Amino acid sequence: VQLVESGGGSMQEGESLTLSCTASGPTYNYDTNSIAWFRQGPGKEREGVAVIYICGAITSYADSVKCRFTISEDTNNNTVYLQMNSLKLEDTAMYYCAAGVSASNFWYRENMYKYWGQGTQVTVSS
């Protein structure tokens, strides 16, 4: 599975942005049950942002983005989205999508994911 992120850009605080992650094939197959978004800010470790499990049955979010970000999917187009509202300065990061077989309790662990995209940059300024 090849993953390609798009939609990054430079935004102002409080604005909204939607990222897309498009897979080269079906987003769910024999070795993926979940698609997640991770991010890595300047000088920070990569962290899990949100995850969606097969057919949107389960979604989870990092506390820092709850009620602001929404993960969704369009299985017909093999695409997962990350709608980001009320952007904050601390949301500045390179955003990556990842696919793999993850346990819902540990969805934020990078080693759960076998496939990664190249990332798309989101920069939030005041």
Secondary structure, 3 states (H helix, E strand, C coil): CCEEEECCEEEECCCCEEEEEEECCCCCECCECEEEEEEECCCCCCEEEEEEEHHHCCEEECCCCCCCEEEEEEHHHCEEEEEECCCCHHHCEEEEEEEECCCHHHCCCHHHEEEECCCEEEEEEC
